[in-house]
Amino acid sequence: MQIIECVPNFSEGNDPEILRQICDCIAATEGVMLLNTDPGKATNRTVVTFAGPPQQVIDAAFAGIKMAAALIDMSKHKGEHPRMGATDVCPLIPVSGISMEETAAWAVKLAKRVGEELGIAVYLYEAAQAKPERKNLSIIREGEYEGFFEKIKKPEWKPDFGPAVHHSKYGSTVIGARDFLIAYNVNLNTTSVRRANSVAFDVREAGRVKREGNPVTGKIVNDAQGNPVSVPGELKAVKGIGWFIKEYGIAQVSMNLTNMHVTPIHMAFEACCRSAERRGMRVTGSELVGLIPLQCMLDAGKYFLQKQQRSLGVSHEELIHIAVKSMGLDELSPFHPKERIIEYAMEKHAPAGLIEMSVKAFAMETASESPAPGGGSVAALCGVMGASLATMVANLSSHKKGWDDRWEEFSKDAEKGQALIQELLFLVDEDTRSFNHIMDAMGLPKKTEAEQAARKRAMQEATLYAASVPLRVMETAYKAYALAEAMITRGNPNSVTDAGVGALCLHTCIMGAWLNVQINLKGVENAAQREEVFARGKALSEESTVQSVKLWQLTEKVLKA
């Protein structure tokens, strides 16, 4: 399924009733998941995040823009953040199954609809804008709401869609497509905007204007064409400014990280820390505006663990906890991962899976009259436990007294184990989902010949997939043997039996999954497909038997040493 995210910024952050009405009309759009609403009192601005299939997302965005135009009066708006309209900016962001080019095309469709049906002047930006001089949001927004009454009359600033009129009540808006942008503020132990700006100028890509002598009061240096010369800042793909937030009583460095792969959040935090310290200040924490991808938090957690020379192969939950505490993301308000991390926020709208159950609940569900979860999910769970035990030994070994110089060696082992655990956890639920696909196919209509043919195709596709899932379980669990063997032979000898039990769990997983491959293959009519899957499964089952005996003997050898 194609999924895009939409993050409109509405110029209202203080009236909860206005925000409720805007969010309600967005959430009422079928297929759209409202993920987060983040109002700011000082900025008088609210960032709303929602996601779903493209058509549903632009329907929801249109509804939100229409409601904002009806409820927000820009002639009375005051706030710390630059703005030009009731819906100031509305970006679409590709999340999965869709390219940036396709997302940009949807942004153009939305902009055209807003301009034509609502009569709002709309400018395209970033990937949706064909004109290079109009791609940058800050350039489009120059002059803000107050200056746009004259700016919009200039031929070069004719809107892409809608009338060339800046409406006094709802202003104008900007719609586009971009990569994931992280809005991130770093807190300083000062109330001085000038000093916060000095840090912002140090770190942002645009840097500061070059001056002769005194960097603040000195004469501006111009190039041969008479344009000011700039001194670039430390970080690429970062925009930043300093401001004072009255409700917190502190100054902040407010940043937009426009490419999280070029400058991740933890590097922006560290750069601000270095600059603040040079200038006699201290970073006390930071805050995230809106949502953030899971990988950004995991990378941050690993970065700070690596600085401590601790194993990076720990759970996602622990990595996120380390990231939050290291960057002080909970200084101003609680940081709830289930609400602030986009993947987790989307999971809240999906049915709960088996892996979210307690051990007791999983056992009771398995023991019930329901045919799923069955042997396939249980086999995958055995693989999870096998990989988890081997990973545990790696983490224990990385912290073993006297082995301090080997922490990185075992950290790499533990990271490999965590990747296998995550894959096998997914497969615990995927095995049950694959069974449900067969049930869905069986329920398709079969009155006409065309319906019968379509039903048969769906049944065959679902059945082949149901056989491929336990094969994938076998392949993933087999990879974990290498980690189990490494922990038996060079891990903490006090934990050798843990690694040995892990190896036994892996063998149980592989042989149990092999049984499920065989029974599911019985329904596959295509002989070539059936034989290919069977051959791979048979080979893995035989190799697993050899490996399990080998690791059993190695474990006993270490025990007797």
SEGUNU-988699 format. One record per atom (N, C-alpha, C): residue in three letters; y negated, x negated, z negated. Coordinates in steps of 0.1 Angstrom, whole numbers, plus 5000, padded with zeros to 4 digits. Layout:
N
alaYXZ...
END
This chain:
561
met501249925000met500050005000met498849915000gln497849955008gln496549885008gln495749934996ile495249834988ile494449864976ile493149784977ile492049854975ile490749794974ile490049834961glu489149744956glu488449774944glu486949804948cys486349884941cys484849914943cys484149894930val483049824930val482249794918val480849834920pro480449964921pro479050004922pro478249974909asn477049924911asn476149904900asn475050014900phe475050104890phe474150214889phe472950174880ser471750214884ser470550174876ser470350274865glu471250274856glu471250354843glu472150294833gly471650264821gly472550204811gly472350264798asn471450364797asn471150414783asn471450564781asp471550644792asp471850784791asp473350814793pro474150834783pro475550854784pro475950984792glu475051084792glu475351204800glu475251184815ile474251104819ile474151064833ile475450984838leu475750894829leu476850804832leu478150884833arg478350984824arg479551064823arg479651144836gln478551204841gln478651284853gln478951194865ile478451074866ile478750984877ile480250944877cys480650904865cys482050864864cys483050974866asp482651094861asp483551204863asp483851234878cys482751234886cys482951264900cys483751154907ile483651034903ile484450924908ile485950944904ala486150964892ala487550984887ala488251104892ala487451204896ala488051334901ala488651314915thr488351204922thr488851174935thr490351144934glu491251214941glu492651194940glu493051064945gly493950994938gly494350864942gly493550744937val492450774931val491550664926val491750644911met491750514907met491850484893met490550424888leu489950504878leu488750454872leu489150344862leu488750224864leu489250114855leu488350074844asn487050084846asn486150034836asn484750084838thr484050114828thr482650144828thr481950054818asp480949974823asp480349874814asp478849884814pro478249974805pro476749994805pro476049874798gly474849844802gly474049754795gly472649814792lys472349814779lys471049874775lys469849794780ala469849664777ala468749584781ala468449584796thr469549574803thr469449574818thr469249714824asn469549814816asn469449954820asn470249974833arg471549924832arg472349914844arg473849934840thr474649994848thr476050014845thr476849974856val477849894853val478849844863val480149934862val480450004872val481650084872val482750024881thr483950024877thr485049964885thr486150064887phe486450084900phe487650174903phe488350114915ala489650164917ala490450104927ala491350214933gly491950184945gly492850274951gly492950244966pro493650334973pro493650324988pro492250334994pro492050265005pro490650265011pro489950395013gln490650495019gln489950625022gln489550685009gln490450684999gln490150754986gln489050684979val488950544980val487950464973val486550494979ile486450504993ile485150534998ile484750674996asp485650764995asp485350904991asp484750904977ala485350834968ala484950824954ala483550764953ala483350654961ala482150584961ala480950674966phe481250744977phe480250834982phe479850944972ala480850994965ala480551094954ala479751034943gly480050914939gly479250844929gly477750814933ile477650774946ile476250744951ile475450874952lys476150984956lys475451114957lys475051164944met475851144934met475551194920met474451104914ala474450974916ala473450884911ala472050924917ala472050954930ala470750984937ala470251114931ala471051204927ala470651334921ala470151314907leu470651224899leu470451214885leu469451104881ile469351004888ile468550884884ile467150884891asp466150864883asp464750864889asp464250724888met464250654899met463850504899met462350484896ser461550584898ser460150574895ser459850554880lys460850584872lys460750574858lys461650454852his462350384861his463350284857his462650154853lys463150104841lys462749974836lys464049904832gly464149774835gly465349704831gly465249554834glu466049474827glu465949324829glu466549274842his467449354848his468149314860his467449354873pro467349264883pro466749304896pro467449424901arg466649524908arg467249644913arg466349704924met466949784933met466149844943met466549994945gly467550044938gly467950184940gly468750234929ala468950374929ala469750434919ala471150374919thr471750364931thr472950284933thr472450154939asp472350054931asp471649934935asp472549854946val473749834942val474649764952val476049824950cys476849834961cys478149894961cys479149804969pro479749714963pro480649624971pro482149674971leu482849654982leu484249684983leu484949544983ile486049534976ile486749414974ile488249424977pro488849344986pro490249354989pro491049314977val492049394973val492949354962val494349324967ser494949414975ser496249384980ser496549454992gly497349395001gly497749455014gly496649485024ile495449425022ile494349445031ile493549325033ser493049295045ser492249175048ser490749205044met490049095044met488549105042met487949175054glu488449155066glu487849215078glu488049365078glu489249405073glu489549555072glu488749615061thr488549545050thr487749595039thr486249615044ala485749515052ala484349515057ala484249645066ala485249675074ala485149795082ala485049915074trp485749925063trp485650045054trp484250045048ala483649935045ala482249925039ala481249985049val481449955062val480550005072val480650155073lys481950205073lys482150345073lys481450415061leu481450365050leu480850415038leu479350415040ala478850305044ala477350285046ala476850385056lys477550405067lys477150505077lys477050645072arg478050675064arg478150815058arg477050835048val476750735040val475650745030val474350765037gly474150685047gly472850685054gly472650825062glu473750865068glu473550985076glu473651115068glu474551125058glu474651245051glu473751265039leu473351155033leu472551155021leu471051115024gly470851055035gly469451015039gly468950905031ile469850815026ile469450695018ile469450575027ala468450495026ala468350375034ala469450275029val470250225038val471350145034val471350005042tyr471549905034tyr471649765040tyr473049715038leu473649655048leu474949595047leu474749455042tyr475749395034tyr475649265030tyr477049195030glu477049065028glu478248975028glu479149005040ala480449025038ala481349025050ala481049145059ala480449255054ala480149375063ala478949355071gln478149245069gln476849225076gln477049125087ala476649165099ala476849075111ala475648975112lys474449015107lys473348925108lys473348825096pro473348695099pro473348595089pro472248595079glu471048635084glu469848635075glu469848755065arg470848845067arg470948965058arg472148965050lys472948855050lys474248855042lys473948845027asn472948775023asn472748745009asn472048865002leu472648904991leu472149024984leu470748994978ser470548874972ser469248844966ser468148844976ile468448804988ile467348804999ile467048945003ile468049035004ile467849175008ile467049234997arg467349204984arg466749274973arg465349224969glu464949114975glu463649054972glu462549164972gly461649164962gly460649264962gly461049384953glu462349394951glu462949504943glu462349644946tyr462649734937tyr462249874939tyr460749884943glu459949824935glu458449844936glu457949784949gly458549674954gly458049614966gly458649664979phe459649744978phe460449794990phe459649904998phe458749964992phe457950064999phe457250005012glu456849885010glu456149815021glu457149735029lys458149665023lys459149585029lys459949655040ile460249785037ile461149855046ile460449895059lys459149885059lys458349925071lys458349815081lys458649685077lys458749575086lys459849585095pro459649555108pro460749575118pro462049495114glu461849375109glu462949285105glu463749345093trp463149445086trp463849495075trp464249645076lys464349685089lys464849815092lys466249835086pro466549935079pro467949955073pro469049955084asp470249925080asp471349925089asp471750075092phe471550155082phe471850305083phe470850375075gly470650505079gly469650585072gly468250565076pro467350645071pro465950635075pro465250515070ala464250465077ala463450355073ala462450395063val462850455052val462050515042val462650475028his461850415020his462350375006his461950494997his462950574993his462650704986his462150674972ser461150744968ser460550714954ser461550744943lys462450844945lys463350884934lys464550794933tyr465250784945tyr466550714944tyr466550574951gly465350534957gly465250404963gly466150384975ser466650264976ser467550224987ser468750154981thr469750134989thr470950074984thr471549964993val472449884988val473149784996val474649804994ile475349805006ile476849825006ile477449715014gly478549665009gly479149555016gly480649525012ala481149415017ala482449375013ala482449225009arg483049184998arg482949054993arg484249014986asp484348884983asp485448844974asp485148884960phe486148864952phe486048904938phe484848824931leu483848894926leu482748834919leu482948854904ile482748744897ile482848754882ile481448744877ala481048854870ala479748854863ala479948804849tyr479248694846tyr479648624834tyr478348574827asn478248604814asn477048554806asn477448464795val476748354794val477048254783val475948264773asn476348274760asn475448294749asn474948164743leu473648154741leu473048034735leu472448064722asn472347954713asn471747974700asn470247954701thr469548024710thr468148024711thr467648154716thr466348184714thr465748304719thr464848274731ser464748144735ser463848104745ser464448124759val463748204767val464148224781val464048104789arg462948024786arg462647904794arg463747804792arg464247794780arg465347694777arg466647744783ala466847884783ala468047934789ala468047914804asn466847924810asn466647894824asn466947754827ser466547664818ser466847524821ser468347494822val469147564814val470647554815val471047614828ala470547734832ala470947804844ala470647714856phe469447644856phe469047564867phe470047444868asp470447394857asp471347274857asp472747314863val473147434861val474547464865val474647544879arg473647624882arg473747704894arg473647624907glu474347664917glu474347594930glu472947564935ala472047664935ala470747644940ala469947544932gly470247514920gly469647414912gly468147454909arg467247364910arg465847384907arg464947314917val463747354917val462747294926val462447154921lys462347054930lys462046914926lys460546904923arg460246834912arg458846804909arg458646664906glu457446614908glu457046484905glu456846464890gly457346364884gly457146334870gly457846444861asn457046524854asn457646624845asn458346724853pro459646754849pro460446854857pro460046994855val459047024846val458647154844val457247174849thr456347084846thr454947094849thr454447014861gly455346924865gly454946824876gly454746894889lys454046824898lys453746884912lys455046904920ile455147014926ile456347044935ile456346954946val457546894949val457846804960val458246894972asn457546874984asn457846944996asn458446845006asp459146905016asp459746825026asp458746815038ala459146755049ala458246735060ala457646865066gln458446975065gln458047105070gln457147175060gly456947115048gly456147185038gly456947275029asn458247275030asn459047365021asn459447285008pro459547354997pro459947294984pro461347224986val461447104980val462747034980val463447084967ser464747114968ser465447154957ser466447044952val466747044939val467746954933val468947044930pro470047024937pro471247114935pro471747104921gly472347224916gly472947224903gly474347174904glu475047174892glu476347114891glu477447194898leu477347324898leu478447414902leu478247484916lys479247484924lys479247554937lys479647694935ala479147784944ala479447924944ala479047994930val477947944925val477448004912val475948034914lys475648164910lys474248204909lys473848214894gly472648184890gly472448194876gly470948204872ile470648264861ile469348284856ile469348294841gly468248254834gly468248274820gly467448404816trp467948474805trp467148584801trp467448604786phe466548694780phe466648724766phe467148864764ile468248884756ile468849014754ile468449064740lys467549164739lys466949204726lys468049264717glu469049334723glu470049404714glu470949294707tyr471049174713tyr471849074707tyr470948974700gly469648964703gly468848874696gly469048724701ile469548714713ile469748574718ile469448564733ala469248444738ala469048424752ala470448384758gln470648424771gln471848404778gln471648334791val472648264796val472748214809val473548324817ser472948404825ser473648504832ser474048454846met475348454849met475848394861met476648494869asn476648484882asn477648544891asn478448434897leu479748434895leu480648334901leu481248404914thr480648364925thr480948424938thr482248384944asn482848274940asn484148234944asn484948174933met485848244927met486548204915met487448084917his487748064930his488647954934his487847824934val486547824937val485747714938val485247674924thr484747774917thr484247754903thr484847854894pro485947824887pro486547924878pro485747944866ile485948054858ile485148084847ile485147984836his486247914834his486247814823his485447694827met485247654839met484447544843met482947584842ala482647704845ala481247754843ala480847744828phe481747784820phe481547784805phe481347634801glu482247544805glu482147404801glu480847344806ala480447374818ala479147314823ala477947364815cys477947484811cys476847544803cys476847474789cys478047444784cys478147374771cys477547234772arg477847164783arg477347024784arg475847024786ser475347124794ser473847124796ser473147164783ala473747264776ala473047314764ala473047194753glu474047124752glu474147014742glu473146904746arg472946874759arg471946774763arg470546814759arg470346944759arg469047004756arg468847054742gly469747004733gly469547034719gly469947174715met470747244723met471247384720met472747384719arg473247494716arg474747514715arg475147644721val476247644728val476847764733val477647824722thr477347954719thr478048024708thr479148114712gly479248144725gly480248234730gly479848284744ser480448384749ser480148434762ser480648574763glu480248644774glu480648784776glu480948804791leu481948884793leu482348924807leu481749064810val481149074822val480649204826val481549264836gly482149374833gly483149434843gly484549374840leu485349364851leu486749324849leu486949184856ile488049124853ile488348994858ile489848984862pro490248914872pro491648904876pro492448824865leu493648864864leu494548804854leu494648654856gln494748604868gln494948464871gln493848384865cys492548434866cys491448364860cys491648334845met492148434838met492348424824met493448324821leu494548334829leu495648244827leu495248094830asp494548074840asp494047944843asp493147884832ala492247974827ala491447934816ala492247894803gly493247974800gly494047944789gly494747814790lys495347794802lys496047664805lys495047544804tyr493847564809tyr492847454808tyr492647414794phe492347504785phe492047474771phe493247424764leu494447474767leu495647424761leu495947274765gln495647244778gln495847114783gln494847014776lys493647054773lys492746974765lys493246934751gln494047034746gln494647014733gln496046934733gln496446904746gln497746844748gln498846924742arg498747054746arg499847154741arg500547204754ser501747254752ser502447314763ser501747424770leu501747424783leu501147534791leu502147644794gly503347624791gly504447724794gly504647824784val503547894780val503648004770val503348134777ser503548244769ser503348374775ser501948404780his501848504789his500548544793his499648584782glu500248654772glu499448704761glu498848584753glu499648484751glu499048364744glu498048294752leu498248274765leu497248214773leu495948294773ile496048424774ile494748504773ile494048494760his494848484749his494348474736his493548344734ile494148234739ile493448104739ile492248104747ala492248164759ala491048174768ala489948254761val490248364755val489248444748val488648364736lys489448304728lys488948234717lys488148104721ser488648034731ser487947914735ser486547934741met486448054748met485148084755met484348184747gly484848224735gly484148314727gly483848454734leu484748494741leu484548624749leu484548744740asp484848724727asp484848834718asp483648824707glu482748734710glu481648714701glu480748834699leu480348894710leu479449014710leu480149144708ser481349154713ser482149274712ser483549244714pro484449334709pro485949304711pro486249284726phe487249194728phe487749174742phe489149234743his489249344750his490649414750his491249384764pro492249294765pro492849254778pro493249374786lys493849474780lys494349594787lys493149674794glu491949644790glu490849714796glu489949624805arg490049494802arg489149404809arg489749314820ile491149314820ile491849244831ile492349344841ile491949324854ile492149434864ile493549474865glu494549374866glu495949414868glu496449504856tyr496049464844tyr496449544832tyr495749674832ala494549684836ala493849814836ala494449904846met494949854858met495649934867met496949984862glu497649904855glu498949934849glu498850054840lys497750074834lys497650194824lys497750324832his497550324845his497650444852his498950464859ala499850364857ala501250374863ala502150414852pro503350474856pro504350514846pro504850394838ala505050404826ala505550294817ala506950254822gly507150124823gly508450064828gly509350034816leu510549994820leu511649954810leu511149834802ile510449744808ile510149624800ile509049644790glu508449764790glu507449794780glu508149864768met509449894768met510149954757met510549854747ser510749904735ser511249814724ser512749794728val513349694721val514749664723val515649784720lys515349854709lys516049974705lys515950084715ala514750104720ala514450214730ala515150184743phe515150054747phe515850024759phe517350044758ala517950004746ala519350034744ala519750174744met518850254737met519150404737met519050464750glu518050424758glu517850474772glu519050444781thr519550324779thr520750274787thr521950354783ala522050384770ala523250464765ala523250614768ser522150664773ser521950804775ser522750844787glu522650974790glu523351034801glu522751004815ser521550954815ser520850914827ser521550794833pro521650794847pro522350684854pro521550564855ala520250574852ala519450454852ala518550444840pro518350334833pro518850194838pro520350184837gly520850104845gly522350074845gly522549924845gly523749894851gly524149754850gly523249654857gly522549694867gly521649604874gly520449564866ser519849664859ser518749634850ser519149544838val520349584833val520849514821val521149364825ala521749344837ala522049214842ala520749134843ala519749194849ala518449124850ala517849084836leu518049174827leu517549154813leu518249034807cys519549024810cys520348904805cys519748774811gly519248784824gly518648664830gly517348634823val516548734819val515348714812val515548644799met516548684792met516848614779met517348474781gly518148454792gly518548314795gly517448224798ala516548264807ala515348184810ala514448164798ser514348274790ser513448264778ser513948164768leu515348154766leu515848054756leu515647914761ala515847894774ala515547754779ala514147724778thr513247814781thr511747794779thr511347764765met512047834756met511747814742met512047674738val513147614743val513547484739val512547384745ala512047414757ala511047324763ala509747324755asn509347444750asn508147444742asn508347374728leu509547394722leu509847324709leu509847174711ser510347134723ser510446984726ser509046924728ser508147004734ser506846954736ser506046934723his506446994712his505746984699his506646904689lys507746854694lys508646774684lys507946654679lys507946634666lys507346514660lys507946384665gly507146294669gly507546174675gly507746174690trp507646294696trp507646304710trp506346334716asp505246304710asp503946334714asp503646294728asp504146174732asp503846124745asp504646194756arg505546294752arg506346364762arg505846514764trp504746544757trp504346694757trp504146744772glu503546664781glu503346704794glu504646734802glu505646644799glu506946654806glu507546794803phe507546824790phe508146954786phe507247074789ser505947054790ser505047154794ser505347204808lys505547104817lys505947144831lys507247224831asp508247184823asp509447254822asp509247404818ala508447414807ala508147544802ala507347634812glu506447574820glu505747654830glu506747704840lys507747624844lys508747674854lys509547794848gly509847774835gly510547884828gly509748014828gln508548004825gln507648124824gln507648194838ala507548124849ala507548184862ala508848254865leu509948204861leu511248264862leu511348394854ile510848384841ile510848504832ile510048614839gln508848584844gln508048694850gln508748754862glu509348674870glu510148734881glu511248824877leu512048774867leu513148854863leu512748984855leu511648974848leu511049094841leu510749204852phe510149154863phe509849254874phe511049314879leu512149234880leu513349284886leu514149374877val513949364864val514549464855val514149604859asp512849624861asp512349754865asp512649784880glu512549684888glu512749704903glu514149754906asp515149714898asp516449754900asp516549914899thr515949964888thr515850104886thr515050174896arg513950114900arg513150174911arg513850184924ser514650084927ser515450084940ser516450204939phe517050234928phe517950344927phe517150474929asn515950484924asn515150604926asn514750624940his514650514948his514350524962his515450594969ile516650564965ile517850624971ile517850774968met517550814956met517450954952met516351024960asp515250954962asp514151014970asp514551044984ala515250944990ala515750965004ala516751075005met517551094995met518551194995met517851334995gly516751334989gly515951464987gly515151504999leu515151425010leu514351455022leu514951575029pro514151645036pro514651765044pro515651725055lys516551815058lys517651775068lys518051895077lys517051985079lys517352105087lys517452075101thr516452005107thr516451975121thr517151835124glu517451815137glu518051685140glu517151565137ala515851585140ala514851485137ala514751455122glu514851565114glu514751545100glu516051465095gln517151505101gln518451445097gln518451295100ala517851255112ala517751115116ala516851045107ala515751105104ala514751035095ala515351015081arg516051115076arg516651105063arg517750995063lys518550985074lys519550885074lys518950745074arg517850725082arg517150595083arg516650555069ala516050655062ala515450635049ala516650595039met517750665040met518850635031met519350495033gln519450455046gln520050315049gln519050205044glu517750235046glu516750135042glu516750125027ala516850235020ala516850235005ala518150165000thr519250195006thr520550145002thr520649985004leu520149945015leu520049795017leu519149735007tyr518049795004tyr517149734995tyr517749734981ala518549844977ala519149844965ala520249734963ala520749684974ala521649574974ala520949434973ser519749434979ser518949314980ser518349274966val518049384958val517349354945val518349274936pro519549314934pro520449234925pro520749094931leu520649084945leu520848954951leu519648864947arg518448924947arg517248854942arg517448814928val517948894919val518248864905val519148744905met520248744913met521148624912met520448504916glu519648504927glu518948384932glu517948334921thr517248424915thr516248384905thr516948324893ala517948394888ala518648344876ala519348204879tyr519848184891tyr520448064894tyr519447944893lys518247974897lys517247864896lys517047824881ala517247914872ala517047884858ala518047784852tyr519247774859tyr520247674855tyr519747534853ala518847494863ala518347354863ala517547334850leu516747434846leu515947424833leu516947424821ala517947504821ala518847504810ala519547374808glu519947314820glu520647184819glu519747074814ala518447084819ala517446984814ala517246994799met517247114794met517047124780met518247084771ile519447104777ile520647064770ile520746914770thr520346844780thr520546704781thr519346624776arg518146674777arg517046584772arg516046664763gly516346784760gly515446864751gly515746834737asn515046894728asn515146874713asn516646904710pro517346804705pro518846814702pro519146924692asn518146944683asn518347054673asn518447194679ser517947204691ser517947334698ser518947344710val519947254710val520847244721val521647374723thr522047434711thr522847564712thr521947674718asp520647674716asp519847774722asp519847764737ala519747644742ala519847624756ala521247664761gly522247634753gly523647664757gly523847814758val523347894749val523348034749val522648084761gly521448024764gly520648064776gly521548054788ala522247944790ala523147924801ala524148034803leu524748074791leu525748184791leu525148314796cys523848334791cys523148454795cys522948454810leu522648344816leu522348334830leu523648364838his524748314833his526048344840his526348494840thr526148554828thr526348694827thr525448774836cys524248734837cys523248794846cys523748784861ile524148664865ile524448644879ile525748724882met526748724874met527948794877met527748944876gly526948994867gly526649134866gly525949184878ala524949104883ala524149144895ala525049134907trp526049044907trp526949034919trp527749164920leu528249224908leu528949354909leu528049464915asn526749454912asn525849564917asn525549534932val525549414936val525349384951val526549444958gln527749424953gln528949474960gln529049624961ile528749694950ile528849834950ile527749904959asn526549844959asn525449894967asn525749874982leu526449764985leu526649724999leu527649825006lys528349894998lys529349995004lys528650105012gly527450135008gly526650235016gly525950185028val525950055030val525149995041val526049995054glu525650065064glu526450085076glu526349965086asn525249895086asn525049785095asn525849665091ala526849635099ala527849535095ala527249395093ala526349355102ala525749225101ala524849205088gln524149315085gln523349305073gln524249305061arg525249385061arg526249385050arg526849255047glu527349185058glu528049065057glu527148945053glu525848955057glu524948845053glu524648855038val524348965033val524048985019val525348945010phe526448995015phe527748965008phe528048815007ala527848745018ala528148605019ala527248525009arg525948565008arg525048494999arg525448524985gly525748644982gly526048684968gly527348614963lys528348614972lys529648554969lys529448404966ala528648334974ala528448194972ala527748164959leu526748254955leu526048234943leu526948264931ser527848364932ser528748384921ser529748274918glu530148214929glu531148094928glu530347974922glu529147954927glu528347834922glu528047854907ser527747984903ser527448014890ser528547984880thr529748014885thr530947984876thr531047834874val530847754884val530947614883val529847564873gln528647614875gln527547574866gln527747614852ser528247734849ser528447774835ser529447694828val530447654835val531547564828val530947424826lys530147374835lys529547244834lys528547244822leu527747344821leu526747344810leu527447374796trp528447454796trp529247464784trp529747334779gln530347254788gln530847124784gln529747024780leu528647034787leu527546944783leu527046984769thr526947114766thr526447154753thr527447104742glu528747114744glu529747074734glu529646924732lys529346854743lys529246704743lys528046664734val526946724735val525746694727val526046734712leu526746844710leu527046884696leu527946784689lys528846724697lys529746634691lys529146494689ala528046464696ala527446334696ala526846294682
END
